[in-house]
């Protein structure tokens, strides 16, 4: 039985059978003990009573035949035999036993013995001044036959209960498995381009309902990812089409001698470089998303790295009269320096492009003193809440109409570093991009502040 229904029913049947077996076993033991104790008490009482009667009678003058009839009249209600001092049966309720000698019979008040191949329970009475003993017995088979009807009734009741419980279990398992079967059918029919609600059943508050909710969340993620892929392909097609159309146009223009060869080649070269740069970014993003690459860690001064990035962007900032500033202590950190530098450079380029007068790069510890943050603030127009949620998507188009992959690449690098990259509002009035370095990163501070608690 490989199905959940089969396994549950098999487990239930095995459990019930074991329960029935244990119940019947202890029931038989209990009934056996109760009946044997009752028989012992009855045999003991009857033996004592018979001994008192025999003591009050004058049996010395009786011959063997009269003695047998006398004993039979007294003990007509019981199974008995009388032994002499040599363990020879003088008389018995079963005449076939008369004259037999009981070997290895020990004289006890009560006990078990073998008689005619059957085990019997006996009770013995010794008569004073008489050379014989009176023994009353009861075969164990007769005792145990008393509770056979009760056992049969009990087994029938248990069997009927088993069948009723089995039908109830079948119904319960069917009710339990039905949502799983419907979920299986929904998953098999699922297509990312369709709404999940068209397939998945309504979830409840049970464990299976939680599983259905999880599948719904997974389906929503797949649908969003499918939509992202469509948008990504559309954006890639559009972004690649622009330089290609420009190159093609100037090739035709050169052929038709609309522009000079030098002018056309200059524009073709520019558009080719743009195309190569875009393809390189696409390849980098694809590699970040698909390959679990191990980056070499280098011990560097984070503030020095930030100043190098600022230095590279200083010419572009001076053209727009933008002030670039690094604030924070020197910090020696062991991390993938090349990738962190790429994040800082991309974020600073983005800030310089959108700021009004200044950009600040701030290095400071988090509020719990367990990790470090790098804030990049600008005093531009800032971003709305909706824009902040979409800013890291591939080929996101901002207010200025500029699209690109830089922030998407930064997000992927941060994720690979187990760091966190956030976009919030800046105290300067524009946007703030924050890179939170992971707690596992080994950090030391060369200034007065230390990350260690």
Secondary structure as UniProt FT lines:
FT   HELIX           4..55
FT   TURN            60..61
FT   HELIX           64..74
FT   TURN            75..77
FT   STRAND          79..84
FT   TURN            85..86
FT   STRAND          88..92
FT   HELIX           95..97
FT   TURN            98..99
FT   TURN            103..104
FT   STRAND          110..115
FT   TURN            116..117
FT   STRAND          118..126
FT   TURN            128..129
FT   STRAND          132..139
FT   HELIX           140..145
FT   TURN            146..147
FT   HELIX           148..189
FT   TURN            192..193
FT   HELIX           196..198
FT   HELIX           207..255
FT   TURN            256..257
FT   HELIX           261..290
FT   STRAND          298..301
FT   HELIX           302..319
FT   TURN            320..321
FT   STRAND          323..327
FT   STRAND          331..335
FT   HELIX           337..354
FT   STRAND          358..365
FT   TURN            367..368
FT   STRAND          372..378
FT   HELIX           385..390
FT   TURN            391..392
FT   TURN            394..395
FT   TURN            399..400
FT   HELIX           406..416
FT   TURN            417..418
FT   STRAND          420..425
FT   TURN            427..428
FT   STRAND          431..436
FT   TURN            439..440
FT   STRAND          443..445
//
